[in-house]
Structures are given as C-alpha cells and as structure tokens.
C-alpha cells in the first residue's frame, strides 16, 4: 500500500536510514531537516516523488518542493534520461516507469472510462488515471497539440472550433499543463468569456444553437457564462453525482467553486461574473489543499532558477527552460508572455484567464490592467513583480542584474517589420559566426536599417539574455519555437522600446 507520510514521519525515515551507495539509487535531501538518503525512484507525478529506500522499505511519497534545489536538479536529470523502454517485469528495486505504478481497481477504471462518454472526449485511458500517463499520451488521445516541452514543464493546447464539445459545451481554449518529466499536473478549460463573446470571430452564443436547442439562447455575456456553467454542472452531475462546494485559490484569488471527484481526480468548476466560466481538472490532493502552492523561500528559489542560466563560450548568457505559450488566434501576446513568466517563476497561470480579466468585450488587452491583475496573483504565491523603466535603463549592466539570477524581463516594444527582419537575419547569421569581435563591429550599424522609430504594432515579449562583448540582447516571443531565442543589437532594441517593462522577482 502506498503511503503519503507527514513531514515529521518523512524526517524520521530519513534520519533512521543512513546514506549508502547503490547502483540503482539517487541521492535526495529534505530541505527542512537537511537529512540525506539514497532512494530508488518509483514514480514522479503530480508534484510528488514516490520512492523506496535502498534497503527496499516503502514505498513512501514526498512533495518535490520539500527537497533541496540540488535534489530537484538530480531528479530532473534522472527523469529526463531514464530508460522508458524497460519491460514491465522491471527487476525488484529498479525505478519503475509511470505506466508500471499500482493499477486502480477494475471498477474505478471502468467508471473513469465510462465518464469519457459523458465528457464527450477520450480523456481517460486504460489506467483510469491521468496522473499515471504522460502529458504527451493524454494530448494524443484528445488531439491537443504540443505547445512546449522543457525539462521542468510541458504544455499542450487546443483552440477549438464551434463543433468541439467538452462536457456538453464548447471551451474556447483547452490546455494541459505538465511538470518534471512531462508528468501531468492540471487541465484548464475556458468556456464563455469576455474576450470571445461578441468578438469578430463569431458571436458567443453561436455554439449553443445546434448542441442545446432545448435551452434558451443567451442574449448577453452574463447569460452565456451562466448557461455554460449550468450545462457543465448538469453533465458532471449526471456522471458523478451531486457536487461539493468549497473554496479554491489563495488570498485575493480565492473563489467559491463546485467540485466533483472521481478516483484521484477533482473537477473544479468556477464562474466569475461578467468574466468567464472555467473548468480545472487537478489531482484530488491539490483540490483538498484548495489549490495552495507550496511556499519556496527566496533563498531556495534563487538556487533553483540560477540553474537555468546558460553561459556560452562566445559570451552569450541566456535563460533556458522558460515555457513556450502559443498566443493563439486572438493575438494575446501580453497574456501569453505573462503566463510564460509566471509559470517559469512557479506561479500557476492560464493565458486565457489573464486575457479575460484585462480585455474589453470583443478584444483589446489593457497591459496596465493585466499587470495589476497579475500582481495580485503573483503576490498570493509569495513572489513580486517590479515595474521597469526600460526607456531610460535599457543597458546591458541593468539587464544582467536580472538575467544572471535567472529572471527574465517582460519588455514592451513595437514589433515592426523592419525590426523582425533584422532579428531574423542576424539570428540566422550568427549561427555560423566564429569571430565575435568582428561580429560586434558588423551589427553596430543595424539601427540605420529601415525605420525603427515608428510607434506602432505595440507588443510585449521577453528579454532572456545578453552578450556584453557584442552588445546584443536575446529576445523571446510567444510565437512558437522559431521565435524562442533571437538576438539583436541593444541599440535596435532601444529603438523599438515603447513604454517599459516588468520582472517577476524574488
């Protein structure tokens, strides 16, 4: 039987068993007690490490965030390089793959798979548990496209068409978020919302006409939000019984929700007046904790984030492992960039919800309001956001203060065609550069190319690196892998800077 032990018991286990060498083990250290033990990894899922001791005791579970940053990095390395082709008959004591974890009861598996009919999508697979699959496996079943795959995070997203239904009605955006080793952590589906209702892509009530002719069509955003919530609640109740009511979220982000359980999953339904209807699917343990995120001290978090700073022989210094987000058909560049930065800084975020809060009906994101709403969420997770005056302080010496500790900068700028042409050409050219002193001279005159002084095409992206010798900055846009890392001379960046920027800091 698997056991999730309280911190005191885990400390006792670590204290009683001495660290010892074993061919199949990895060393972990609990941050609170500083106790170290060699363990055999059984599984990593939903933010938990399941392990046996080197002597075979266990299995036990501990939250990954309760371990030291060094231990987390060892887990990342191990899980990324594990042998996933091992047969099911893995020798006793060897680390198991996610699919070899203890199976659920046949009754529970049957119930989960039967729920697929209610959902209208093949959410659950043969194991009956999302948390025993990988994100890629779930996304393949659902037909959701891979958006990002990093060492510490993953995401899969679908922007739906009118005929796509999930629990009886249409989500406009559906996203699966994963953590270390592509282990699923949560699914987020945004239904009727302020940004889509009444927009130029189609009236918000259109998707009700064919799917629910028995329902009275909504005539306002509020009615559409209420109707989506009603349909989802009725559908879940038909498959899982009556909902529980609880609070979910922290501090200013706390809200009253409806909750349904099946196995180790919780379906969380919430509606925000004049904003959106939202469905969250999370591990039951996260729902029991009301969505609270484990606090990581600034000193610990600094040690974790600095591991993402890459220093190249040519002088390039840049931040790796920032999740990519596809800003989608509505051009949500600011919400997408904020989601990337927030998730990278261990603050759960959904671009679509951020956009809705800061978007006027029909579209148009207010970046100032977005920043204010994001600050509220960021504060609830014990991080803080700084306003930066990049119109005055866009200097390498200022940028490096953030990059060197693994903190990206959110940069407000004008994404002009001439700027993008320079960025694309120079990024491609520098791949074959061997003499970077000569390169520094070559790119000095780039500000004279085209017209970079127009205040148009207002955009927000990230500055994620610098090269002090060549006076270049590394820029990352929410447009997919091709735009994840581009280099421009800092004078070019200054020329297209519009208002300033932000940084989510320790």
Secondary structure, 3 states (H helix, E strand, C coil): CCEECCHHHHHHHHHHCCCCCCCCCEEEEECCCCCEEEEEEEEEECCEEEEEECCCCEEEEEEHHHECHHHHHHHHHHHHHCCCCCCCCCCCCCCCCHHHCCCCCHHHHHHHHHHHHHHCCCCCCCCCCHHHCEHHHHHHHHCCEEEEECCCCEEEEEECCCCCCECCECCCEEEEEECHHHEEEEEEEEEEECCCCCECCECCCHHHHHHCCCCCCCCCHHHHHHHHHHHHHHHHHHHHCCCEEEEECCHHHCEEEEEEEECCEEEEEEEECCCEEEEEEEEHHHHHCCCCCCCCCHHHHHHHHHHHEEECCCCEEEECCCCCCCCCCCCCHHHHHHHHHHHHCCCCCCHHHHHHHCECCCCCECHHHHHHHHHHHHHHCCCEEEEECHHHHCCHHHHHHHHCCCCCEEEEEECCHHHHHHHHHHHHHHHHCCCHHHHHHHHHHHHHCCCCCCCCCEEEEEEEEEECCCCEEEEECCCCHHHCCEEEEHHHHHHHEEEEEEEEEC
